[in-house]
Amino acid sequence: MDKKIISTGAFIGMLAIILGAFGAHALKKVLSIEQLSTFETGVRYQMYQALFLLFIGLMTNLSQKTKKTIYNLVLFGVILFSGSIYLLATNTLTTFDFKAIGFLTPIGGLLLILAWGILFWNVTKKKQQKLDN
């Protein structure tokens, strides 16, 4: 599971760099400053989650079950959160109105919050167990 988490984190990070460069160069010519800023928000949060997955994959004090839960929450959270932001930011470039999927952004954000919350819970729970012993 650790290899899968780390490789997914590396892939998501690489994709964030590619999308960031694409936004800075190709989209700069066709999007407004506000749209470009929105797109960059998606890239930034995607990179945060890539680094988070690398961190989770390298942690030795989390169970594999916990790592798998965090992995799934982050993966689907990035797809829904950053993915919907990318589509919403580039909405004017297509004939499809991506505003219809705007409700996915906060759902993805909630999944990301839950992933970080599970890490927080597990780390503080383990620390408390050590104090109790």
N, CA, C and O atoms as CSV, one atom per row, in Angstrom:
chain,resi,resn,atom,element,x,y,z
A,1,MET,N,N,0.824,-1.198,0.000
A,1,MET,CA,C,0.000,0.000,0.000
A,1,MET,C,C,0.869,1.264,0.000
A,1,MET,O,O,0.532,2.253,-0.651
A,2,ASP,N,N,1.994,1.226,0.735
A,2,ASP,CA,C,2.857,2.404,0.807
A,2,ASP,C,C,3.383,2.805,-0.570
A,2,ASP,O,O,3.422,3.989,-0.904
A,3,LYS,N,N,3.784,1.819,-1.363
A,3,LYS,CA,C,4.290,2.110,-2.707
A,3,LYS,C,C,3.197,2.760,-3.553
A,3,LYS,O,O,3.463,3.701,-4.301
A,4,LYS,N,N,1.982,2.262,-3.433
A,4,LYS,CA,C,0.848,2.821,-4.183
A,4,LYS,C,C,0.570,4.256,-3.752
A,4,LYS,O,O,0.321,5.121,-4.591
A,5,ILE,N,N,0.611,4.508,-2.463
A,5,ILE,CA,C,0.365,5.857,-1.946
A,5,ILE,C,C,1.452,6.821,-2.435
A,5,ILE,O,O,1.150,7.916,-2.910
A,6,ILE,N,N,2.701,6.412,-2.316
A,6,ILE,CA,C,3.817,7.269,-2.720
A,6,ILE,C,C,3.806,7.507,-4.232
A,6,ILE,O,O,4.027,8.630,-4.685
A,7,SER,N,N,3.553,6.466,-5.002
A,7,SER,CA,C,3.541,6.647,-6.461
A,7,SER,C,C,2.361,7.509,-6.891
A,7,SER,O,O,2.490,8.296,-7.828
A,8,THR,N,N,1.222,7.381,-6.235
A,8,THR,CA,C,0.076,8.243,-6.543
A,8,THR,C,C,0.389,9.683,-6.170
A,8,THR,O,O,0.064,10.605,-6.918
A,9,GLY,N,N,1.019,9.880,-5.017
A,9,GLY,CA,C,1.427,11.220,-4.615
A,9,GLY,C,C,2.383,11.840,-5.616
A,9,GLY,O,O,2.264,13.019,-5.952
A,10,ALA,N,N,3.335,11.045,-6.094
A,10,ALA,CA,C,4.292,11.541,-7.091
A,10,ALA,C,C,3.577,11.891,-8.396
A,10,ALA,O,O,3.879,12.908,-9.020
A,11,PHE,N,N,2.631,11.048,-8.804
A,11,PHE,CA,C,1.896,11.307,-10.041
A,11,PHE,C,C,1.023,12.558,-9.928
A,11,PHE,O,O,0.994,13.389,-10.836
A,12,ILE,N,N,0.316,12.684,-8.806
A,12,ILE,CA,C,-0.542,13.858,-8.595
A,12,ILE,C,C,0.312,15.124,-8.550
A,12,ILE,O,O,-0.093,16.164,-9.070
A,13,GLY,N,N,1.497,15.041,-7.926
A,13,GLY,CA,C,2.407,16.180,-7.883
A,13,GLY,C,C,2.923,16.546,-9.262
A,13,GLY,O,O,2.959,17.721,-9.627
A,14,MET,N,N,3.323,15.538,-10.030
A,14,MET,CA,C,3.793,15.773,-11.390
A,14,MET,C,C,2.693,16.418,-12.231
A,14,MET,O,O,2.950,17.358,-12.983
A,15,LEU,N,N,1.471,15.911,-12.100
A,15,LEU,CA,C,0.340,16.455,-12.844
A,15,LEU,C,C,0.054,17.898,-12.424
A,15,LEU,O,O,-0.325,18.724,-13.255
A,16,ALA,N,N,0.232,18.199,-11.149
A,16,ALA,CA,C,0.042,19.578,-10.678
A,16,ALA,C,C,1.052,20.516,-11.329
A,16,ALA,O,O,0.706,21.635,-11.707
A,17,ILE,N,N,2.285,20.071,-11.459
A,17,ILE,CA,C,3.312,20.893,-12.108
A,17,ILE,C,C,2.965,21.108,-13.582
A,17,ILE,O,O,3.083,22.219,-14.100
A,18,ILE,N,N,2.543,20.048,-14.244
A,18,ILE,CA,C,2.161,20.150,-15.660
A,18,ILE,C,C,0.983,21.109,-15.821
A,18,ILE,O,O,1.009,21.986,-16.685
A,19,LEU,N,N,-0.043,20.944,-14.997
A,19,LEU,CA,C,-1.217,21.818,-15.088
A,19,LEU,C,C,-0.871,23.258,-14.723
A,19,LEU,O,O,-1.400,24.196,-15.319
A,20,GLY,N,N,0.014,23.434,-13.745
A,20,GLY,CA,C,0.451,24.783,-13.378
A,20,GLY,C,C,1.171,25.468,-14.526
A,20,GLY,O,O,0.936,26.646,-14.797
A,21,ALA,N,N,2.043,24.739,-15.198
A,21,ALA,CA,C,2.761,25.300,-16.346
A,21,ALA,C,C,1.799,25.580,-17.497
A,21,ALA,O,O,1.913,26.599,-18.179
A,22,PHE,N,N,0.854,24.669,-17.703
A,22,PHE,CA,C,-0.156,24.856,-18.746
A,22,PHE,C,C,-0.975,26.116,-18.468
A,22,PHE,O,O,-1.246,26.904,-19.374
A,23,GLY,N,N,-1.359,26.292,-17.217
A,23,GLY,CA,C,-2.127,27.477,-16.839
A,23,GLY,C,C,-1.327,28.752,-17.006
A,23,GLY,O,O,-1.837,29.756,-17.503
A,24,ALA,N,N,-0.076,28.709,-16.590
A,24,ALA,CA,C,0.770,29.905,-16.655
A,24,ALA,C,C,1.123,30.304,-18.081
A,24,ALA,O,O,1.352,31.482,-18.357
A,25,HIS,N,N,1.170,29.348,-18.973
A,25,HIS,CA,C,1.583,29.659,-20.346
A,25,HIS,C,C,0.415,29.646,-21.331
A,25,HIS,O,O,0.120,30.673,-21.942
A,26,ALA,N,N,-0.244,28.522,-21.493
A,26,ALA,CA,C,-1.293,28.411,-22.511
A,26,ALA,C,C,-2.592,29.110,-22.099
A,26,ALA,O,O,-3.208,29.810,-22.903
A,27,LEU,N,N,-2.998,28.918,-20.860
A,27,LEU,CA,C,-4.280,29.492,-20.436
A,27,LEU,C,C,-4.198,30.987,-20.153
A,27,LEU,O,O,-5.214,31.682,-20.160
A,28,LYS,N,N,-2.992,31.479,-19.905
A,28,LYS,CA,C,-2.788,32.897,-19.627
A,28,LYS,C,C,-3.339,33.769,-20.758
A,28,LYS,O,O,-3.779,34.897,-20.533
A,29,LYS,N,N,-3.306,33.235,-21.951
A,29,LYS,CA,C,-3.741,33.988,-23.130
A,29,LYS,C,C,-5.260,33.977,-23.318
A,29,LYS,O,O,-5.802,34.840,-24.008
A,30,VAL,N,N,-5.948,33.011,-22.712
A,30,VAL,CA,C,-7.380,32.855,-22.993
A,30,VAL,C,C,-8.287,32.996,-21.774
A,30,VAL,O,O,-9.509,33.033,-21.922
A,31,LEU,N,N,-7.716,33.077,-20.576
A,31,LEU,CA,C,-8.528,33.219,-19.361
A,31,LEU,C,C,-8.319,34.599,-18.746
A,31,LEU,O,O,-7.282,35.238,-18.921
A,32,SER,N,N,-9.341,35.028,-18.024
A,32,SER,CA,C,-9.215,36.286,-17.280
A,32,SER,C,C,-8.293,36.053,-16.084
A,32,SER,O,O,-7.981,34.911,-15.746
A,33,ILE,N,N,-7.869,37.124,-15.458
A,33,ILE,CA,C,-7.014,37.018,-14.268
A,33,ILE,C,C,-7.736,36.249,-13.169
A,33,ILE,O,O,-7.122,35.441,-12.472
A,34,GLU,N,N,-9.028,36.492,-13.011
A,34,GLU,CA,C,-9.825,35.794,-11.987
A,34,GLU,C,C,-9.916,34.295,-12.299
A,34,GLU,O,O,-9.767,33.464,-11.403
A,35,GLN,N,N,-10.156,33.957,-13.550
A,35,GLN,CA,C,-10.234,32.542,-13.938
A,35,GLN,C,C,-8.883,31.856,-13.741
A,35,GLN,O,O,-8.819,30.723,-13.264
A,36,LEU,N,N,-7.828,32.533,-14.104
A,36,LEU,CA,C,-6.485,31.977,-13.940
A,36,LEU,C,C,-6.158,31.777,-12.463
A,36,LEU,O,O,-5.538,30.782,-12.088
A,37,SER,N,N,-6.569,32.709,-11.645
A,37,SER,CA,C,-6.365,32.582,-10.202
A,37,SER,C,C,-7.125,31.379,-9.646
A,37,SER,O,O,-6.615,30.654,-8.792
A,38,THR,N,N,-8.334,31.178,-10.133
A,38,THR,CA,C,-9.138,30.021,-9.718
A,38,THR,C,C,-8.442,28.726,-10.133
A,38,THR,O,O,-8.347,27.788,-9.341
A,39,PHE,N,N,-7.959,28.674,-11.362
A,39,PHE,CA,C,-7.239,27.508,-11.864
A,39,PHE,C,C,-6.020,27.227,-10.990
A,39,PHE,O,O,-5.754,26.077,-10.639
A,40,GLU,N,N,-5.284,28.274,-10.644
A,40,GLU,CA,C,-4.092,28.123,-9.808
A,40,GLU,C,C,-4.433,27.606,-8.411
A,40,GLU,O,O,-3.629,26.912,-7.789
A,41,THR,N,N,-5.619,27.942,-7.923
A,41,THR,CA,C,-6.067,27.417,-6.628
A,41,THR,C,C,-6.187,25.896,-6.712
A,41,THR,O,O,-5.759,25.186,-5.802
A,42,GLY,N,N,-6.766,25.402,-7.799
A,42,GLY,CA,C,-6.867,23.954,-7.993
A,42,GLY,C,C,-5.502,23.295,-8.026
A,42,GLY,O,O,-5.305,22.237,-7.429
A,43,VAL,N,N,-4.558,23.913,-8.719
A,43,VAL,CA,C,-3.189,23.387,-8.811
A,43,VAL,C,C,-2.531,23.373,-7.433
A,43,VAL,O,O,-1.906,22.386,-7.043
A,44,ARG,N,N,-2.676,24.466,-6.708
A,44,ARG,CA,C,-2.044,24.579,-5.390
A,44,ARG,C,C,-2.562,23.499,-4.438
A,44,ARG,O,O,-1.770,22.839,-3.765
A,45,TYR,N,N,-3.867,23.317,-4.376
A,45,TYR,CA,C,-4.431,22.304,-3.481
A,45,TYR,C,C,-4.079,20.891,-3.941
A,45,TYR,O,O,-3.902,19.994,-3.116
A,46,GLN,N,N,-3.980,20.694,-5.234
A,46,GLN,CA,C,-3.564,19.385,-5.736
A,46,GLN,C,C,-2.146,19.080,-5.267
A,46,GLN,O,O,-1.856,17.956,-4.856
A,47,MET,N,N,-1.258,20.076,-5.325
A,47,MET,CA,C,0.117,19.858,-4.888
A,47,MET,C,C,0.180,19.606,-3.378
A,47,MET,O,O,0.952,18.760,-2.925
A,48,TYR,N,N,-0.623,20.330,-2.603
A,48,TYR,CA,C,-0.655,20.072,-1.158
A,48,TYR,C,C,-0.999,18.610,-0.885
A,48,TYR,O,O,-0.390,17.963,-0.033
A,49,GLN,N,N,-1.976,18.106,-1.618
A,49,GLN,CA,C,-2.423,16.734,-1.381
A,49,GLN,C,C,-1.394,15.721,-1.871
A,49,GLN,O,O,-1.269,14.637,-1.301
A,50,ALA,N,N,-0.656,16.069,-2.927
A,50,ALA,CA,C,0.421,15.191,-3.399
A,50,ALA,C,C,1.483,15.039,-2.307
A,50,ALA,O,O,1.939,13.933,-2.020
A,51,LEU,N,N,1.861,16.149,-1.715
A,51,LEU,CA,C,2.846,16.111,-0.634
A,51,LEU,C,C,2.300,15.356,0.578
A,51,LEU,O,O,3.032,14.632,1.252
A,52,PHE,N,N,1.016,15.532,0.843
A,52,PHE,CA,C,0.359,14.822,1.940
A,52,PHE,C,C,0.434,13.312,1.713
A,52,PHE,O,O,0.735,12.562,2.641
A,53,LEU,N,N,0.163,12.865,0.492
A,53,LEU,CA,C,0.237,11.436,0.207
A,53,LEU,C,C,1.660,10.911,0.365
A,53,LEU,O,O,1.858,9.816,0.891
A,54,LEU,N,N,2.645,11.674,-0.079
A,54,LEU,CA,C,4.040,11.249,0.110
A,54,LEU,C,C,4.345,11.075,1.593
A,54,LEU,O,O,4.984,10.105,2.000
A,55,PHE,N,N,3.884,12.015,2.380
A,55,PHE,CA,C,4.077,11.968,3.827
A,55,PHE,C,C,3.397,10.743,4.432
A,55,PHE,O,O,3.997,10.034,5.240
A,56,ILE,N,N,2.152,10.496,4.044
A,56,ILE,CA,C,1.399,9.351,4.571
A,56,ILE,C,C,2.080,8.041,4.186
A,56,ILE,O,O,2.190,7.125,5.002
A,57,GLY,N,N,2.537,7.959,2.935
A,57,GLY,CA,C,3.200,6.743,2.476
A,57,GLY,C,C,4.479,6.438,3.231
A,57,GLY,O,O,4.870,5.276,3.344
A,58,LEU,N,N,5.134,7.460,3.748
A,58,LEU,CA,C,6.389,7.274,4.471
A,58,LEU,C,C,6.198,7.100,5.978
A,58,LEU,O,O,7.136,6.726,6.682
A,59,MET,N,N,4.991,7.368,6.476
A,59,MET,CA,C,4.747,7.241,7.919
A,59,MET,C,C,4.773,5.772,8.331
A,59,MET,O,O,4.231,4.912,7.637
A,60,THR,N,N,5.397,5.502,9.447
A,60,THR,CA,C,5.493,4.120,9.933
A,60,THR,C,C,4.538,3.837,11.087
A,60,THR,O,O,4.340,2.680,11.458
A,61,ASN,N,N,3.951,4.873,11.651
A,61,ASN,CA,C,3.109,4.653,12.821
A,61,ASN,C,C,1.608,4.723,12.517
A,61,ASN,O,O,0.802,4.932,13.423
A,62,LEU,N,N,1.233,4.548,11.249
A,62,LEU,CA,C,-0.180,4.463,10.873
A,62,LEU,C,C,-0.461,3.061,10.363
A,62,LEU,O,O,0.368,2.467,9.673
A,63,SER,N,N,-1.622,2.537,10.699
A,63,SER,CA,C,-1.994,1.216,10.189
A,63,SER,C,C,-2.254,1.300,8.692
A,63,SER,O,O,-2.543,2.371,8.159
A,64,GLN,N,N,-2.148,0.168,8.027
A,64,GLN,CA,C,-2.418,0.124,6.589
A,64,GLN,C,C,-3.874,0.468,6.302
A,64,GLN,O,O,-4.177,1.068,5.270
A,65,LYS,N,N,-4.766,0.097,7.193
A,65,LYS,CA,C,-6.191,0.423,7.029
A,65,LYS,C,C,-6.391,1.939,7.052
A,65,LYS,O,O,-7.126,2.485,6.230
A,66,THR,N,N,-5.742,2.606,7.985
A,66,THR,CA,C,-5.838,4.064,8.082
A,66,THR,C,C,-5.230,4.716,6.850
A,66,THR,O,O,-5.801,5.658,6.300
A,67,LYS,N,N,-4.079,4.225,6.412
A,67,LYS,CA,C,-3.440,4.771,5.217
A,67,LYS,C,C,-4.342,4.615,3.998
A,67,LYS,O,O,-4.446,5.527,3.177
A,68,LYS,N,N,-4.995,3.460,3.881
A,68,LYS,CA,C,-5.879,3.215,2.742
A,68,LYS,C,C,-7.068,4.164,2.773
A,68,LYS,O,O,-7.481,4.677,1.733
A,69,THR,N,N,-7.614,4.398,3.944
A,69,THR,CA,C,-8.747,5.322,4.082
A,69,THR,C,C,-8.330,6.729,3.676
A,69,THR,O,O,-9.028,7.392,2.909
A,70,ILE,N,N,-7.196,7.182,4.190
A,70,ILE,CA,C,-6.693,8.514,3.844
A,70,ILE,C,C,-6.415,8.600,2.347
A,70,ILE,O,O,-6.771,9.586,1.701
A,71,TYR,N,N,-5.788,7.580,1.805
A,71,TYR,CA,C,-5.480,7.535,0.370
A,71,TYR,C,C,-6.746,7.718,-0.473
A,71,TYR,O,O,-6.777,8.546,-1.383
A,72,ASN,N,N,-7.778,6.949,-0.168
A,72,ASN,CA,C,-9.024,7.030,-0.936
A,72,ASN,C,C,-9.691,8.392,-0.794
A,72,ASN,O,O,-10.186,8.945,-1.776
A,73,LEU,N,N,-9.708,8.929,0.404
A,73,LEU,CA,C,-10.301,10.254,0.609
A,73,LEU,C,C,-9.543,11.320,-0.184
A,73,LEU,O,O,-10.155,12.182,-0.815
A,74,VAL,N,N,-8.212,11.257,-0.150
A,74,VAL,CA,C,-7.409,12.246,-0.868
A,74,VAL,C,C,-7.590,12.084,-2.375
A,74,VAL,O,O,-7.779,13.071,-3.086
A,75,LEU,N,N,-7.534,10.860,-2.860
A,75,LEU,CA,C,-7.655,10.635,-4.299
A,75,LEU,C,C,-8.983,11.174,-4.828
A,75,LEU,O,O,-9.001,11.936,-5.794
A,76,PHE,N,N,-10.088,10.787,-4.205
A,76,PHE,CA,C,-11.387,11.268,-4.665
A,76,PHE,C,C,-11.587,12.743,-4.355
A,76,PHE,O,O,-12.269,13.452,-5.096
A,77,GLY,N,N,-10.994,13.205,-3.262
A,77,GLY,CA,C,-11.069,14.623,-2.929
A,77,GLY,C,C,-10.382,15.487,-3.971
A,77,GLY,O,O,-10.913,16.527,-4.361
A,78,VAL,N,N,-9.209,15.071,-4.425
A,78,VAL,CA,C,-8.476,15.828,-5.453
A,78,VAL,C,C,-9.255,15.825,-6.763
A,78,VAL,O,O,-9.381,16.856,-7.424
A,79,ILE,N,N,-9.775,14.662,-7.129
A,79,ILE,CA,C,-10.538,14.578,-8.378
A,79,ILE,C,C,-11.741,15.520,-8.331
A,79,ILE,O,O,-11.989,16.272,-9.273
A,80,LEU,N,N,-12.481,15.471,-7.225
A,80,LEU,CA,C,-13.689,16.305,-7.125
A,80,LEU,C,C,-13.358,17.772,-6.897
A,80,LEU,O,O,-13.944,18.643,-7.539
A,81,PHE,N,N,-12.429,18.056,-5.994
A,81,PHE,CA,C,-12.122,19.444,-5.647
A,81,PHE,C,C,-11.336,20.129,-6.767
A,81,PHE,O,O,-11.836,21.055,-7.406
A,82,SER,N,N,-10.121,19.676,-6.995
A,82,SER,CA,C,-9.295,20.330,-8.011
A,82,SER,C,C,-9.871,20.134,-9.410
A,82,SER,O,O,-9.879,21.059,-10.222
A,83,GLY,N,N,-10.351,18.925,-9.683
A,83,GLY,CA,C,-10.922,18.657,-11.003
A,83,GLY,C,C,-12.074,19.589,-11.343
A,83,GLY,O,O,-12.141,20.128,-12.448
A,84,SER,N,N,-12.978,19.777,-10.392
A,84,SER,CA,C,-14.111,20.676,-10.656
A,84,SER,C,C,-13.647,22.128,-10.767
A,84,SER,O,O,-14.207,22.898,-11.547
A,85,ILE,N,N,-12.642,22.501,-10.002
A,85,ILE,CA,C,-12.111,23.866,-10.102
A,85,ILE,C,C,-11.505,24.102,-11.484
A,85,ILE,O,O,-11.707,25.160,-12.079
A,86,TYR,N,N,-10.766,23.122,-11.995
A,86,TYR,CA,C,-10.189,23.264,-13.335
A,86,TYR,C,C,-11.290,23.465,-14.377
A,86,TYR,O,O,-11.187,24.327,-15.250
A,87,LEU,N,N,-12.332,22.663,-14.269
A,87,LEU,CA,C,-13.428,22.759,-15.239
A,87,LEU,C,C,-14.189,24.071,-15.097
A,87,LEU,O,O,-14.558,24.690,-16.095
A,88,LEU,N,N,-14.422,24.490,-13.868
A,88,LEU,CA,C,-15.136,25.753,-13.651
A,88,LEU,C,C,-14.312,26.950,-14.123
A,88,LEU,O,O,-14.857,27.900,-14.686
A,89,ALA,N,N,-13.002,26.902,-13.893
A,89,ALA,CA,C,-12.134,28.018,-14.298
A,89,ALA,C,C,-12.050,28.151,-15.812
A,89,ALA,O,O,-11.891,29.253,-16.338
A,90,THR,N,N,-12.157,27.032,-16.506
A,90,THR,CA,C,-12.057,27.051,-17.972
A,90,THR,C,C,-13.434,26.944,-18.639
A,90,THR,O,O,-13.530,26.618,-19.822
A,91,ASN,N,N,-14.464,27.212,-17.899
A,91,ASN,CA,C,-15.846,27.065,-18.374
A,91,ASN,C,C,-16.112,27.829,-19.675
A,91,ASN,O,O,-16.865,27.356,-20.527
A,92,THR,N,N,-15.510,28.985,-19.827
A,92,THR,CA,C,-15.766,29.813,-21.017
A,92,THR,C,C,-15.124,29.252,-22.282
A,92,THR,O,O,-15.403,29.730,-23.382
A,93,LEU,N,N,-14.270,28.244,-22.137
A,93,LEU,CA,C,-13.569,27.688,-23.294
A,93,LEU,C,C,-14.334,26.558,-23.983
A,93,LEU,O,O,-13.925,26.079,-25.040
A,94,THR,N,N,-15.443,26.136,-23.380
A,94,THR,CA,C,-16.205,25.021,-23.938
A,94,THR,C,C,-17.667,25.422,-24.118
A,94,THR,O,O,-18.110,26.468,-23.643
A,95,THR,N,N,-18.390,24.571,-24.808
A,95,THR,CA,C,-19.824,24.823,-24.988
A,95,THR,C,C,-20.633,24.241,-23.827
A,95,THR,O,O,-21.787,24.621,-23.629
A,96,PHE,N,N,-20.035,23.318,-23.054
A,96,PHE,CA,C,-20.729,22.735,-21.903
A,96,PHE,C,C,-20.617,23.678,-20.714
A,96,PHE,O,O,-19.551,24.240,-20.462
A,97,ASP,N,N,-21.709,23.854,-19.987
A,97,ASP,CA,C,-21.692,24.731,-18.817
A,97,ASP,C,C,-21.307,23.923,-17.578
A,97,ASP,O,O,-22.137,23.217,-17.005
A,98,PHE,N,N,-20.057,24.033,-17.177
A,98,PHE,CA,C,-19.557,23.279,-16.037
A,98,PHE,C,C,-20.073,23.809,-14.698
A,98,PHE,O,O,-19.793,23.208,-13.660
A,99,LYS,N,N,-20.808,24.902,-14.693
A,99,LYS,CA,C,-21.389,25.392,-13.447
A,99,LYS,C,C,-22.337,24.352,-12.848
A,99,LYS,O,O,-22.607,24.361,-11.647
A,100,ALA,N,N,-22.835,23.460,-13.700
A,100,ALA,CA,C,-23.725,22.395,-13.235
A,100,ALA,C,C,-23.020,21.426,-12.287
A,100,ALA,O,O,-23.680,20.744,-11.504
A,101,ILE,N,N,-21.697,21.357,-12.346
A,101,ILE,CA,C,-20.960,20.444,-11.467
A,101,ILE,C,C,-20.312,21.184,-10.293
A,101,ILE,O,O,-19.502,20.609,-9.565
A,102,GLY,N,N,-20.663,22.436,-10.115
A,102,GLY,CA,C,-20.073,23.237,-9.048
A,102,GLY,C,C,-20.266,22.657,-7.660
A,102,GLY,O,O,-19.474,22.933,-6.759
A,103,PHE,N,N,-21.310,21.854,-7.475
A,103,PHE,CA,C,-21.567,21.252,-6.161
A,103,PHE,C,C,-20.501,20.214,-5.788
A,103,PHE,O,O,-20.397,19.834,-4.622
A,104,LEU,N,N,-19.716,19.754,-6.758
A,104,LEU,CA,C,-18.678,18.765,-6.476
A,104,LEU,C,C,-17.486,19.353,-5.727
A,104,LEU,O,O,-16.799,18.640,-4.995
A,105,THR,N,N,-17.241,20.643,-5.906
A,105,THR,CA,C,-16.086,21.279,-5.268
A,105,THR,C,C,-16.135,21.157,-3.746
A,105,THR,O,O,-15.161,20.699,-3.149
A,106,PRO,N,N,-17.236,21.551,-3.096
A,106,PRO,CA,C,-17.240,21.412,-1.631
A,106,PRO,C,C,-17.264,19.958,-1.156
A,106,PRO,O,O,-16.776,19.660,-0.066
A,107,ILE,N,N,-17.817,19.065,-1.949
A,107,ILE,CA,C,-17.777,17.640,-1.576
A,107,ILE,C,C,-16.328,17.161,-1.581
A,107,ILE,O,O,-15.890,16.478,-0.655
A,108,GLY,N,N,-15.592,17.521,-2.626
A,108,GLY,CA,C,-14.171,17.175,-2.680
A,108,GLY,C,C,-13.396,17.797,-1.534
A,108,GLY,O,O,-12.525,17.156,-0.946
A,109,GLY,N,N,-13.712,19.047,-1.216
A,109,GLY,CA,C,-13.065,19.709,-0.093
A,109,GLY,C,C,-13.335,18.999,1.220
A,109,GLY,O,O,-12.442,18.876,2.059
A,110,LEU,N,N,-14.560,18.533,1.400
A,110,LEU,CA,C,-14.913,17.793,2.617
A,110,LEU,C,C,-14.114,16.492,2.712
A,110,LEU,O,O,-13.655,16.124,3.793
A,111,LEU,N,N,-13.949,15.803,1.595
A,111,LEU,CA,C,-13.153,14.572,1.598
A,111,LEU,C,C,-11.709,14.854,2.004
A,111,LEU,O,O,-11.106,14.080,2.747
A,112,LEU,N,N,-11.162,15.956,1.519
A,112,LEU,CA,C,-9.787,16.323,1.884
A,112,LEU,C,C,-9.690,16.660,3.375
A,112,LEU,O,O,-8.740,16.263,4.050
A,113,ILE,N,N,-10.675,17.389,3.873
A,113,ILE,CA,C,-10.702,17.715,5.304
A,113,ILE,C,C,-10.775,16.442,6.139
A,113,ILE,O,O,-10.081,16.320,7.148
A,114,LEU,N,N,-11.609,15.497,5.722
A,114,LEU,CA,C,-11.734,14.230,6.447
A,114,LEU,C,C,-10.411,13.465,6.462
A,114,LEU,O,O,-10.045,12.875,7.478
A,115,ALA,N,N,-9.693,13.474,5.335
A,115,ALA,CA,C,-8.404,12.782,5.281
A,115,ALA,C,C,-7.426,13.375,6.296
A,115,ALA,O,O,-6.772,12.643,7.040
A,116,TRP,N,N,-7.334,14.684,6.320
A,116,TRP,CA,C,-6.445,15.343,7.293
A,116,TRP,C,C,-6.940,15.116,8.718
A,116,TRP,O,O,-6.140,14.952,9.638
A,117,GLY,N,N,-8.247,15.108,8.897
A,117,GLY,CA,C,-8.820,14.857,10.225
A,117,GLY,C,C,-8.503,13.462,10.729
A,117,GLY,O,O,-8.229,13.277,11.914
A,118,ILE,N,N,-8.536,12.489,9.849
A,118,ILE,CA,C,-8.197,11.112,10.238
A,118,ILE,C,C,-6.734,11.030,10.665
A,118,ILE,O,O,-6.408,10.357,11.643
A,119,LEU,N,N,-5.862,11.706,9.941
A,119,LEU,CA,C,-4.456,11.739,10.362
A,119,LEU,C,C,-4.344,12.374,11.749
A,119,LEU,O,O,-3.683,11.833,12.636
A,120,PHE,N,N,-4.991,13.516,11.925
A,120,PHE,CA,C,-4.952,14.205,13.217
A,120,PHE,C,C,-5.463,13.286,14.335
A,120,PHE,O,O,-4.837,13.173,15.390
A,121,TRP,N,N,-6.582,12.645,14.098
A,121,TRP,CA,C,-7.180,11.759,15.101
A,121,TRP,C,C,-6.221,10.620,15.456
A,121,TRP,O,O,-6.015,10.321,16.632
A,122,ASN,N,N,-5.648,9.997,14.453
A,122,ASN,CA,C,-4.764,8.867,14.699
A,122,ASN,C,C,-3.486,9.271,15.413
A,122,ASN,O,O,-3.016,8.549,16.293
A,123,VAL,N,N,-2.926,10.396,15.055
A,123,VAL,CA,C,-1.695,10.846,15.698
A,123,VAL,C,C,-1.956,11.230,17.156
A,123,VAL,O,O,-1.180,10.864,18.039
A,124,THR,N,N,-3.032,11.957,17.411
A,124,THR,CA,C,-3.324,12.359,18.796
A,124,THR,C,C,-3.784,11.175,19.632
A,124,THR,O,O,-3.491,11.115,20.826
A,125,LYS,N,N,-4.489,10.244,19.035
A,125,LYS,CA,C,-4.935,9.050,19.756
A,125,LYS,C,C,-3.733,8.224,20.181
A,125,LYS,O,O,-3.671,7.766,21.322
A,126,LYS,N,N,-2.787,8.030,19.291
A,126,LYS,CA,C,-1.589,7.243,19.604
A,126,LYS,C,C,-0.739,7.947,20.658
A,126,LYS,O,O,-0.174,7.303,21.542
A,127,LYS,N,N,-0.652,9.264,20.559
A,127,LYS,CA,C,0.122,10.017,21.539
A,127,LYS,C,C,-0.525,9.875,22.922
A,127,LYS,O,O,0.172,9.712,23.924
A,128,GLN,N,N,-1.854,9.938,22.969
A,128,GLN,CA,C,-2.571,9.801,24.232
A,128,GLN,C,C,-2.379,8.405,24.811
A,128,GLN,O,O,-2.224,8.259,26.023
A,129,GLN,N,N,-2.387,7.373,23.961
A,129,GLN,CA,C,-2.178,6.018,24.423
A,129,GLN,C,C,-0.797,5.868,25.064
A,129,GLN,O,O,-0.651,5.177,26.072
A,130,LYS,N,N,0.209,6.510,24.483
A,130,LYS,CA,C,1.554,6.447,25.053
A,130,LYS,C,C,1.591,7.139,26.417
A,130,LYS,O,O,2.268,6.675,27.335
A,131,LEU,N,N,0.855,8.259,26.547
A,131,LEU,CA,C,0.812,8.971,27.827
A,131,LEU,C,C,0.095,8.142,28.891
A,131,LEU,O,O,0.448,8.188,30.069
A,132,ASP,N,N,-0.924,7.380,28.459
A,132,ASP,CA,C,-1.699,6.582,29.412
A,132,ASP,C,C,-0.894,5.394,29.929
A,132,ASP,O,O,-1.162,4.907,31.028
A,133,ASN,N,N,0.065,4.926,29.180
A,133,ASN,CA,C,0.845,3.730,29.577
A,133,ASN,C,C,1.926,4.055,30.551
A,133,ASN,O,O,2.662,3.164,30.976
